[in-house]
Amino acid sequence: MFGRCGAEQETGRLRMEGALTLSWRDMGRTAGILCAASLVGLLFYKAGITEANIVTVYLLAVLCTALATDGRVYGISAAVASVLVFNYLFTVPRFTLKFNDVSRYSVTFLVMFIAACITSTLTMRVKTQARQAARKAHRSEVLLETSQALQRAEGEQQIFTAAAEHLSRLLRAGVSLYPVRDGALQPPLVCDAQGTEAAPCTTERELRAARTVLRCGGQAGARTAACPDAECLYLAVGASVPPLAVAGVALRKGHIPDDFDRNLMAALLNECALALEKERIAREKSDAELQAQQEQLRANLLRTISHDLRTPLTSISGNAGVLMENSSVLDEAKKQRLYADIYDDSMWLVQLVENLLSITRLENGGLDLRIQPELLEEVAGEALQHLNRRSAEYPIRVDIEDDLLMAKMDSRLITQVIINIVNNAVKYTPPGTDITLSARREGDTVRVEIADTGPGIPQEAQGRLFQMFYTAGNDRGDGRRGLGLGLALCKSIVEAHGGKIGMRANEPHGSVFFFTLQAEEIKL
């Protein structure tokens, strides 16, 4: 991705120039170390210590010089200077660069120089290896931190933000990250490192370099063959064409990214590409699952409605036909019974349609909640007036602990919740079953319960009661079965109010359905 020969050659040339550039600081350190070694040598000389021991002092000075400076030139210079200073201070005649014993001192100087050069070279090699190991450790740490940040990110925006921040902090440079959607560059996310200027991203010259990467991938901009007049270096995020994004890095003046920086940028952007690809796959999977659920929901709805509407519609049309053809021979009691059957079937259809419309509006977010404080006693009384006609066969008792108990609710919807739950108790329990509607305060919430003493609900069905299109006992005395929408609608309404809904067994037998609402304080 970054391996262009021209860039590598340029980097190598600048490295060689940098190696020959002298630093006043390192030159001062070299001179100071040699002066200190000479003072120690003079002390040794006055103490009568042999010249061989003084040579080791200078070898130590060369070693210290290699450790304290950057570049081989200082170690080699220290080696040459050590030989000359040793000759000047300690060989006869002293304080001259001449020496009498040519054979002896020539070997001493040669061995001293070679030992000093080897010491300097090995020391610089160890320093270089230590520096490379430190950079590799830093690279691993940055990549690990970036990977963790990208894994925690949710959505493309957070992924782009995390990648831009880590890239900016790594290079200490401003970064502009252009997302790519539908093959076009989107407005960039600009991240400035501390103490740096913002990456230029709005000029036509910079946009031209970014579009080059969009069309061809790879890299363009500063220090490259493509659009070299740009101020930023532009890199593709991902190997595809067009890429997933384009990253622009504002290089500092005089700074040339070396192979290490380029490899690190490539690894970081690859991490970003993997995170974006993972996010895309997860989004497509979620969309596919949602579409499958919608298709399943539509299929279940059509199948259930086509099956369950047939019975009440057949009953209505049959009873109406009997009344039309045999009205003159039917007594009044039979007519009233047929009228009641038609009324019950039509009301069942009305309630079904109301539930369908309500749950559709709730699922699509089209139902506006008008939440305000309401008295539980009034809401319960309103709901009990609109129950199934068969509810007259059941003793229904209301037990509210406080006549002034209030809760925040949309009274229309909570009335529908109570109606659906009580009608379920009427439908699925034998006549004469006791039904109790109670409400009490529990901390900051109000808990409403509808309990019956019927046969109860099987344990295996309790966990699925509030699922759409599920009914726990489809055999009904009236020949119809529910669509399984009533409790699903109740769950949606209660959760839209911020409450919870559930059921439990009623000891010794029966069921208790409950839901919670936010309590409201009464201000007198």
N, C-alpha and C positions, 0 to 999 in steps of 0.2 A: 504494500500500500504506500509505503514511504521510500522504497528503495530505488531512487533515481541516481544514475551514475554521476550526473553533473553535480547534484547536490552533495554527494559523498566526497567527490574530488574537492569541491570548494571547502567542505568541512575539514578535510585532511590538510589542505594548504594553510588554512587559518590556524589549525592546531600547530603546525610547524612554525608559523610566524610567532605564535604565542609562546612556543618553547624557547625562541631566541630573544624574546623581549625580556630585558632586565628590570628587576624591581629594586628600587632604592631601599625598601624595607629589608628584602632578603640580602642585598649586598651589605647593609649595615649589620645584619645578624652574622653574616659570614666573617666580616672583619672583627666584630666583637668576640666571637668564639676563638678566632686565631690569636687575638691579643691575650685572651685569658689563658689559652694553652701555652703561649710564649712566657707569660709571667710564671706559670706553674713550672715550666721547663727551666727557667732561670733559677727558681728556688731549688729545684732538684740539682741543678748544676753546682750551685754554691754548697749544697749539702753533700756533695761528692757522689751523687747517684750516677750510675753509668749512662752513657748515651743511648743504649738499647732501651732503657726504661723511659727516657725522654721521647724516643720515637713513638712509643705506645701512647704517650700523651697526645701527640699530633694525630695519630690514628683515631683516638677517641674524639678529637676535635672535628675530624672529617665526618665521623659518624654522627656527631651532634649537629653538624651543618646540614647533612642530608635529612635529618629528622626535622630540623627547624625551618627549612626552606622548601620552596616548590620549584622543581626543575633540576635536571642533572647538571646544568652548567655550573651551579653553585658548588656541588660536590666535587666536580672535576677541578674547578678553580681552587677550592680549598686544598685539594691534593697537591696541585702544583705549588701553591703558596706555602704549604707546609714544608715541602722539600727545600724551597728557597730560603725560608725563614730559619729552618734548622741549620742549613749550610751557613747562613749569615751569623747566627748567634752561637753555634756550638762546635763548629769544625775549625781546625787550625789552618791558616790564621783566622781568628775570629773577626767578626764585623766586616768581613769581605765575602764576596761570592767565590773566592778562590779556595782551594783545598790542596794540601800537600800530598797526602796519601791517596793518590788517584785510584789505585786498584781497590782499596778498602772502601772508600766513601762512594765510589761509583756503584758498587754492588749495594751498599746501604741505601743510597738514594733511589736506585732502581726498584729494590724490593719495597721500600717505603711508598714509592709512587704507585706501584702495582697494587699493593695492599690497600692503599687509600682509595684507588679507583674501584677496586672490587667491593670494598666496604660501602662506598657511596652508591654503587649500582645496586647492590643487594638491598640496601636500605630503601632506596627509591622504589624498587620493585615491590617490597613489602608494603610501603605506603600506598602504592597504586592499587595493589590487591585489596588492602584494607578499605580504601576509598570505594573501589568497585563493589566490595561486599556490602558496605554501608548503603550505597546507592541501590543495590539490589534489594536490600532489606527495606529501604524506604519505598521502593517500587511495589514490593509485595504488600506493605502496609497500606499504601495509597489504594492499590487495587482492591484489597480486602475491604477497606472502609467504603470505597465507591460501590463495590458489589453489595455490601450490606445496606447502604443508603438506597440503591436502586431496587433492592428486593422489598424494602419497606415502602417505597413509593407506590402510590395508587393513582393510576391514570397517567396519560401521556404528559400532562403539564408538570406533575411532580417529578417524573423521570427526567424531563428536559431540565428542570430547575436543579435537581441534584447533580446531573452530569455537568452542567455549566459551572456550578459552584466549585466542584472538585477540580475540574480542569483549570479554572481560573486560579484557585489556590495552589495547585501543583506548579503551574508555570509562572505564577506571580504576574499575570497579564490579564488584560480585559478579554472577555470571550463573548461572542455573539453566536447564538445557536438558532438557526433557521429551521423550524419544522417544515416538513414537506407533506402536503396533502393534495391529492388529485394531480400529482405531477407538477405542482407549482410551489414556489417559496412563500411561506407565511411570514408575517411580521416577526422579527427576531426577538429572542429573549436575551437581554444584555446583562452580563454579570461582570462587575469590576472588582479586581483584586485590590486589597488595601494598598494605597499609595500609588495606584496606577490610574491612567486615564481610561475613559470608556473606549471600547473598541469601535472604530468608525464603521458604520454599517448602512448609512443612508446615501452616500454618494454613488453616482452612477458607476464610477470606477470599481468600487467595492462590490456593488451588486453584479457587475459584469463577471468578476472573478467567482462570486458565489454561484451564478447561473452556469458558469463553465463546469464547476463541480457537479451541479445538478444534472447537466447533460451527459457528462463523460465519467463522473465518479473520480476517484483518486484524490488529487490535491491540485490547488492552483493558488495564485496570489504571490505574496512576497517570498523571495528565495526559490522560486520555481520557474520553469520555462513558460508556463501558461499565466498570462496577465502578471508579469513580474513587477509592474508599476503599482500594484495594490499595496496598501499598508499592512494588510492582515494576511496571514496564512490560512487558507480555507481547506478543510478536510471533510471527506465524505463520512457519514455515520452509516455503516452497513456496506456490504459488498454489492448490493443490487444497484441497478441504474433504471430510474432515478433512485438515489439513496433515501433512507428514512429521514435524514436531516442533514444539514450542512453546518459545520462548526467553523467559526472564524476566530482566529487567535491574533491579537494585536501584539506583535513581537516588539520587545524593548529595543531601543536604538543600540546597534552594535551587537545584539545578541543573535547568535546563530544556533538553532536547535541541533544538538549533536545526535548521534545514533541512539543514545540512551533516551533522550527526550522524545525522539520520534517514536521509538518503540513503546514508550510509556503512554504517549498520546494515542497510538494505535490500539493498545490494550484497553485503555479507558473508554475509547469510543466504541470498541467492539463490545465491551460490557454494556454500554448504553444501547447498542443495536440489539443485543440479546434481550435486554429488558423490554425494549419496544416491541420486539417480535413476540415475546411472551405475553405482553399486554394485548397485542393484536389478536393472538390466538385465543386468549381467555375471553376477549370481547366477542369474537366470532362464535366461540362455543356458547357463551351466554345468550347471544342472539338466537343461535340455532335451538338452544333449549327452550327459550321463551317462545319461539315460533312453534316448536313442537307442542309445548303446553297449550298454546292458543288453538292449534289445530285439534288437539285432543279435547280441549274444552268445547270447541265448536261441535265436534263429532258427538261428544257426550250429550250436549244440549239438544242437538237435533234428534238423536236417537231417543233420549228420554222424553222429550216433548211429544214427538210423534207417537210414542207408545202410551204415555200417560194421559194425553189429552183425548185419546180415542174414547175411553170409558165415559167420562162426564159428558162429552159432546153427544155420544150415542144415547146416553140416558136422557139428556135434554130433548134431543130430537124425537126419541121414542115417546116420552111422556107428552110432548107437545102434539105428536101425531095422534096419540090416544085421545087427548082432549078434543082435537079437531074432528075426529071421525065418530067418537062415541059420547060426545058431550050430552046428548039428550037422554041416554040410557044410564049414565053414571049418577049415583046419588052425591049429595053435597060432601059427605065425609071423604069419599074416594077422590073427588075433585080437589079437596083441600090437601090431601096427602100427595097427589101428583104435583099440585102447585108448590108444596114445600120441597119436594124432591128437586124440581126445576130450580127453585130459589137456592137450595143448598149447592147444587152443582154449579150454578152461575157464580155464586159467591166464592166457591173454591177456585174457579177460573180467574175471578177478579183478584183474589189474594195472590195467586200464582203470578199473574202479570205484574202486580205491584212489586212483588219480591224481585222478579226479573229486572224490572226497570231500576229499582233502588240499588241492587247489587251491581248493575252495569254502571250506573252513575258513580258509585263509590269506587269501583275498580279503576275507572277512567279519570277520577279526580274532578268530575263535573258536578258533584253535589256540594253545595255551599252549606257549611255548618253555621247555624245561628245559635251560638252557645250563650246562655244567660242563666242566672240563678232561677231555679224552679222548686216548688214544694213537691216532695215525693208523694204526699198524700193525694194531691190534685192530679199528678201524672198517672198514678196507679188507678185512681177512680175513672179517669178518661179512658185508659186502656181496657178496663173491665167492662165498659159499656159497648165495646166493639168486638166482643169475642164471638166465637162460633156459636150458632144457635143451640148446639148440643150442650153448651156449657151450663144450661139451666138444669141439667141432670147431675151436676157436680156441686158439692158444697165448697165454695171458694171463700177463704177467710183472708182478711188483710190485717197484718200485724206490723205497724210502724211505731217504733219506740218513742218518737216525739212528733207531735202534730206539726211542729215548725221545722222538721228536718228538711234541709235544702241541699241541692247539689247543682253544679254547673253542667248544663246539658242543652241539646237541641230537643225540646219536648216532643216534637213530631216523630223524630227517629227513635227516641227512647220509648215512646208509647208503642211504636211498631215492634221494638225488641220484646217488650212485655207481652204484647198480643201474640207474637209468634211462639214464645216459650210456653205461655199458658195454653194456647191452642194445641201445641204438641202434647201437653199433658192430657188434654181432653181427648185427642185423637188416639193416643196409644195406651190409655188406661180404661178399665171397665167403668161403666156408669156408677156413681155413688162414691168414687174415690175422692178422698180429701185432698184439696189443693190449697196451699198456704203461700201467700205473697207477703214477704217480710222485708224490712229495711232497718238498718242500724248504722250508727256512726262508728268508724274505726280509724282513729287518728285523723289524718287529713283526707280520708276517703269515706265514701258512703257505700256500704255493701248491700246489694239487693239480691234476695234469694227467692226462687219459686220452687217449692217442695211439693212432692206428691207421694202418696202411699200405694202406688201401683206396683206392678210386677218388677219394675226396675229395668236396667239396661245391662246386657251381657258385658263382662269385663273386656272381652276382646274387641268390642265395638266402641268402648268409651273413648279411646284415643283418636277415633276418626269421625266423631260426631259433627265437628265443626268444619269438615271438609265439604267442598261443594259437590253435589250430586251423590252424596252418601246418605243412605237411610239405614237405621239399625233395626229392622223389623218391618218388612215390607208387606206383611199380610195384614190387611185392613178389613174391618167388617163392612165397610161401604163399597168395597170393590176397587177402590183407588189406592194408589200409593204415592207418597210425596216425592217431589223432585230432589229433595235434599238441599234446598236453597234457604230455608228459613233460618236454621242455625248458622249457616255460613254468612248470611246477611247480618245476623245479630253480632257475630264476631267482628265483621268489618265495621259496623256502626260503633261498637264499644271501643275498639282499638282506635278509631278515628277520634274518639273523645279522650284518648289517652288512658283508658281503663283496661282492665283484664276481665276475661270471661272464662268460665269453666264449669265442670260438673263433678259431683261426687255421689256416692251411694247414700241413701237415706235409711238409717237403721230404724226398725229391723228390716224394712223393705221399702222400695221406692227409689226415687232419684231427686237430687237437689241441683238445680241450675243456678249459678250465681254470676254477677258481674259487679264491677266497681266503677264509681264515678268520683270526680273531684268534689270534695265537700265545700260548702259555702257558709261562711259565718253570717249570722243574722245581726244586722246593725240596728239597734233600737234607737 
